[in-house]
Amino acid sequence: MDYMIRATAAGAQVRAFAVTSRDLAAYARDAHDLSPVAAAALGRTMSAALMMADMLKGPQDLLTIKIDGDGPLGGILVTADNHGGVKGYVQNPDVELPNNSFGHLNVGGAVGRGTLTVIRDMGMKDPYVGQTAIQTGEIAEDITYYYAASEQIPSSVGLGVLVNRKEKKILQAGGFIIQLMPFAEEETIAALEKNLKGIDSVTKMLSDGLTPEQMLEKVLEGMNPEVTEKTPVAFRCNCGRERYERALVLLGREEVQKIVDDGEPVEITCQFCGKKYSFSPEELETVLQKTEKKS
């Protein structure tokens, strides 16, 4: 089961998050028919978004990560709430690249250089928007840099997605975010840096059977980590027929009339989850009537 935990350590000098997200990464891979490198990029970003959204306070708050790179993958867009729900897609899902120099999926090469934008929609008039330049395209390093440059929060981010390239199957997915509080002591900082240098990669830890709790025990060894919250996580999309009918209405009477005149059914595909919604000519007539009432 996919789930996420929140924890504190070293007398609340450190806050930490960890997630295992194999099932939701597999759902996204299947929904979008992702290539292995695209699945790794989207899976990493979804794991990060879930943990970052868990920092939000309000029940309706949303966090969006938008990665606009100049690599062949194009853009990545992921939105998460603070109830463990996440959805996302990549612009070019069928990208194929040779492995990088370490023999791993070349996510950095697929993403390229550009901008990383984090949007926090907290129900106010204007959302909070932070933006930084993409450093490596490997996602974890870019989120780490974002926190340092945009929010001045010393952080360490680890993300990983292990894909069976032949079968295009997600074997493991997950990650962690560790953040130092402003009052963290030098001794705590030094201990954390030492631990981070000695740990295995996220995919190695997950492949070895480590749970999110055990991952944090490794990262926060000697700091008495205490789990304060555990949340199930899943790929959740809020699309639906009513939402797309409203979207058709918003096109306006003239545009909908053109569609009706064609006399053909219209199929709309949700970018986030790939679900298809078909509207018959008769249903489009109903939509047309609603545009007339609206005008």
C-alpha positions as CSV (number, residue, x, y, z in Angstrom):
1,M,0.0,0.0,0.0
2,D,1.3,3.5,-0.9
3,Y,1.5,5.8,2.1
4,M,3.4,8.8,3.4
5,I,4.7,9.7,6.9
6,R,5.7,12.9,8.6
7,A,8.2,12.9,11.5
8,T,10.3,15.1,13.7
9,A,13.8,14.4,15.0
10,A,16.5,15.9,17.2
11,G,14.1,17.6,19.5
12,A,12.1,19.1,16.6
13,Q,15.2,20.6,15.1
14,V,14.5,18.5,12.0
15,R,11.2,17.8,10.2
16,A,11.0,14.9,7.8
17,F,8.7,13.3,5.3
18,A,9.0,9.9,3.5
19,V,6.7,8.2,1.0
20,T,6.4,4.9,-0.9
21,S,4.4,5.5,-4.1
22,R,4.9,2.4,-6.4
23,D,1.2,1.8,-7.0
24,L,0.3,5.4,-7.9
25,A,3.4,5.6,-10.2
26,A,2.3,2.4,-11.9
27,Y,-1.2,3.9,-12.3
28,A,0.2,7.0,-14.0
29,R,2.5,4.8,-16.2
30,D,-0.5,2.8,-17.4
31,A,-2.9,5.8,-17.7
32,H,-0.5,7.7,-19.9
33,D,1.4,4.8,-21.5
34,L,4.7,6.3,-20.3
35,S,8.1,5.3,-21.5
36,P,10.5,4.2,-18.7
37,V,12.3,7.6,-18.5
38,A,9.0,9.5,-18.6
39,A,7.6,7.2,-15.9
40,A,10.6,7.9,-13.7
41,A,10.4,11.7,-14.2
42,L,6.6,11.8,-13.4
43,G,6.9,9.3,-10.5
44,R,9.7,11.4,-8.9
45,T,7.7,14.6,-9.3
46,M,4.5,13.1,-7.8
47,S,6.4,11.8,-4.8
48,A,7.9,15.2,-4.2
49,A,4.5,17.0,-4.6
50,L,2.8,14.7,-2.1
51,M,5.4,15.4,0.6
52,M,5.5,19.2,-0.2
53,A,1.6,19.3,-0.1
54,D,1.7,17.6,3.3
55,M,3.3,20.8,4.6
56,L,0.1,22.8,3.7
57,K,-2.4,23.7,6.4
58,G,-5.8,24.2,4.9
59,P,-8.1,21.3,3.9
60,Q,-8.6,22.8,0.4
61,D,-5.0,23.8,-0.2
62,L,-3.3,22.6,-3.3
63,L,0.3,22.4,-4.4
64,T,1.4,22.3,-8.0
65,I,4.9,21.6,-9.4
66,K,5.4,22.7,-13.0
67,I,8.7,21.8,-14.7
68,D,9.3,23.5,-18.0
69,G,12.5,22.0,-19.5
70,D,14.0,22.2,-23.0
71,G,14.7,18.4,-23.1
72,P,12.6,16.0,-25.2
73,L,10.3,15.2,-22.3
74,G,8.8,18.8,-22.6
75,G,6.9,19.9,-19.5
76,I,5.8,18.0,-16.3
77,L,2.7,19.2,-14.4
78,V,1.7,17.6,-11.0
79,T,-0.9,18.7,-8.5
80,A,-1.3,17.3,-5.0
81,D,-3.6,18.0,-2.1
82,N,-2.8,17.6,1.6
83,H,-5.0,14.5,1.9
84,G,-2.6,12.2,0.0
85,G,-4.1,12.8,-3.4
86,V,-1.9,13.5,-6.5
87,K,-2.3,13.7,-10.3
88,G,0.0,14.6,-13.1
89,Y,1.2,14.2,-16.7
90,V,4.2,14.8,-18.9
91,Q,4.0,16.6,-22.3
92,N,5.8,13.9,-24.3
93,P,5.1,10.5,-22.7
94,D,6.9,8.3,-25.2
95,V,10.4,9.8,-24.9
96,E,13.2,7.2,-25.1
97,L,16.9,8.0,-24.2
98,P,20.0,5.9,-23.6
99,N,21.0,5.5,-20.0
100,N,23.2,8.1,-18.4
101,S,26.8,7.6,-17.6
102,F,25.9,5.8,-14.3
103,G,23.8,3.3,-16.2
104,H,20.5,4.8,-14.9
105,L,17.5,6.2,-16.6
106,N,18.5,9.6,-18.0
107,V,15.8,11.8,-16.4
108,G,18.1,14.8,-16.4
109,G,18.6,14.5,-20.1
110,A,14.9,14.1,-20.7
111,V,14.0,17.2,-18.7
112,G,16.9,19.4,-19.8
113,R,17.2,23.0,-18.5
114,G,14.6,25.6,-17.9
115,T,12.4,26.5,-14.9
116,L,10.8,24.8,-11.9
117,T,7.7,26.5,-10.5
118,V,6.0,25.7,-7.3
119,I,2.4,27.1,-6.8
120,R,0.7,27.0,-3.5
121,D,-3.0,27.7,-3.8
122,M,-4.2,28.4,-0.2
123,G,-7.6,29.8,-1.1
124,M,-6.5,33.4,-1.1
125,K,-6.9,35.9,-3.9
126,D,-3.5,35.1,-5.3
127,P,-1.6,31.8,-4.9
128,Y,2.0,31.8,-3.7
129,V,4.4,31.2,-6.7
130,G,8.1,30.4,-6.4
131,Q,10.3,29.8,-9.3
132,T,13.9,28.7,-9.8
133,A,16.2,27.6,-12.6
134,I,16.4,23.8,-13.2
135,Q,19.8,22.7,-12.0
136,T,20.2,19.1,-13.2
137,G,16.7,17.9,-14.3
138,E,17.0,15.0,-11.9
139,I,14.1,16.4,-9.9
140,A,15.4,15.7,-6.4
141,E,18.4,18.1,-6.8
142,D,16.1,20.7,-8.3
143,I,13.6,20.5,-5.4
144,T,16.5,20.8,-3.0
145,Y,17.7,23.9,-4.8
146,Y,14.2,25.4,-4.9
147,Y,13.9,25.2,-1.1
148,A,17.3,26.8,-0.6
149,A,17.0,29.6,-3.2
150,S,13.2,30.4,-3.1
151,E,12.3,29.6,0.5
152,Q,15.7,29.7,2.4
153,I,15.0,26.3,4.0
154,P,18.0,24.0,4.1
155,S,16.7,20.7,2.8
156,S,17.7,17.3,1.5
157,V,15.5,15.6,-1.0
158,G,15.8,12.0,-2.2
159,L,13.6,10.6,-4.9
160,G,13.6,7.4,-6.9
161,V,11.6,5.3,-9.4
162,L,12.9,1.9,-10.4
163,V,11.5,0.7,-13.7
164,N,11.8,-2.7,-15.5
165,R,12.6,-1.3,-18.9
166,K,11.7,-4.5,-20.9
167,E,8.2,-4.8,-19.3
168,K,7.8,-1.1,-18.6
169,K,6.8,-2.1,-15.0
170,I,7.3,0.1,-12.0
171,L,9.2,-1.9,-9.4
172,Q,9.7,0.8,-6.7
173,A,8.9,4.5,-6.2
174,G,9.2,6.8,-3.3
175,G,11.4,9.4,-1.6
176,F,12.1,11.6,1.4
177,I,12.4,15.3,2.3
178,I,14.5,16.3,5.3
179,Q,14.4,20.0,6.5
180,L,16.3,21.8,9.2
181,M,14.5,24.2,11.4
182,P,16.0,27.7,11.9
183,F,17.1,26.8,15.4
184,A,19.0,23.6,14.4
185,E,22.3,23.3,16.2
186,E,25.6,22.7,14.4
187,E,25.9,19.3,16.0
188,T,22.6,18.3,14.5
189,I,23.5,19.6,11.1
190,A,26.9,17.8,11.1
191,A,25.2,14.5,12.1
192,L,22.6,14.8,9.4
193,E,25.2,15.5,6.7
194,K,27.2,12.5,7.8
195,N,24.1,10.3,7.7
196,L,23.1,11.5,4.2
197,K,26.6,10.7,2.8
198,G,26.3,7.1,4.0
199,I,22.8,6.1,2.9
200,D,21.9,4.1,-0.2
201,S,19.7,5.5,-3.0
202,V,16.0,5.6,-2.5
203,T,15.3,2.8,-5.0
204,K,18.0,0.6,-3.3
205,M,16.5,1.2,0.1
206,L,13.0,0.4,-1.2
207,S,14.2,-2.6,-3.1
208,D,15.8,-3.9,0.1
209,G,12.4,-3.8,1.7
210,L,12.7,-0.7,3.7
211,T,9.5,1.1,4.7
212,P,9.2,4.9,4.8
213,E,9.7,4.6,8.6
214,Q,12.9,2.6,8.1
215,M,14.2,5.0,5.5
216,L,13.9,7.9,7.9
217,E,15.5,5.8,10.6
218,K,18.5,5.5,8.3
219,V,18.6,9.2,7.4
220,L,18.0,10.4,10.9
221,E,20.1,7.8,12.7
222,G,21.0,8.9,16.2
223,M,18.4,11.7,16.2
224,N,15.5,9.9,17.8
225,P,13.0,10.3,14.9
226,E,9.3,10.3,15.9
227,V,6.6,9.7,13.4
228,T,3.7,12.1,13.9
229,E,1.4,11.3,11.0
230,K,0.8,8.5,8.5
231,T,-1.4,9.2,5.4
232,P,-2.4,6.8,2.6
233,V,-1.6,8.3,-0.9
234,A,-3.0,7.6,-4.3
235,F,-3.4,8.9,-7.8
236,R,-6.6,10.8,-7.6
237,C,-8.2,12.9,-10.4
238,N,-11.3,15.1,-9.9
239,C,-12.3,15.1,-13.5
240,G,-15.9,14.1,-14.5
241,R,-18.6,14.6,-17.1
242,E,-20.0,17.6,-15.4
243,R,-16.6,19.4,-15.3
244,Y,-16.1,18.9,-19.0
245,E,-19.7,19.9,-19.8
246,R,-19.1,23.1,-18.0
247,A,-15.9,23.5,-20.0
248,L,-17.9,23.1,-23.2
249,V,-20.4,25.7,-22.0
250,L,-17.6,28.1,-21.4
251,L,-16.5,27.8,-25.0
252,G,-19.5,30.0,-25.8
253,R,-22.5,29.6,-28.1
254,E,-20.8,30.2,-31.4
255,E,-18.1,27.5,-30.8
256,V,-20.6,25.0,-29.5
257,Q,-22.9,25.6,-32.4
258,K,-20.0,24.7,-34.8
259,I,-19.5,21.4,-32.9
260,V,-23.3,20.7,-33.1
261,D,-23.4,21.5,-36.8
262,D,-20.7,18.9,-37.4
263,G,-23.3,16.3,-36.2
264,E,-20.5,14.1,-34.8
265,P,-19.9,13.0,-31.2
266,V,-17.1,14.7,-29.3
267,E,-14.6,12.8,-27.2
268,I,-12.6,14.7,-24.5
269,T,-9.6,13.1,-22.8
270,C,-8.5,14.2,-19.4
271,Q,-4.8,15.2,-19.5
272,F,-4.2,14.1,-15.9
273,C,-5.7,10.6,-15.8
274,G,-6.3,9.7,-19.5
275,K,-10.0,9.0,-18.9
276,K,-12.2,9.7,-21.9
277,Y,-15.6,11.4,-22.0
278,S,-17.8,11.2,-25.0
279,F,-20.7,13.6,-25.8
280,S,-23.3,12.6,-28.3
281,P,-24.9,15.1,-30.8
282,E,-28.0,15.1,-28.5
283,E,-25.9,15.9,-25.4
284,L,-24.2,18.6,-27.3
285,E,-27.6,20.1,-28.2
286,T,-28.2,20.3,-24.4
287,V,-24.9,22.0,-23.9
288,L,-25.8,24.5,-26.6
289,Q,-29.0,25.3,-24.8
290,K,-27.1,26.0,-21.6
291,T,-24.8,28.4,-23.5
292,E,-27.9,30.3,-24.7
293,K,-29.1,30.6,-21.1
294,K,-25.7,31.7,-20.0
295,S,-25.6,34.5,-22.6
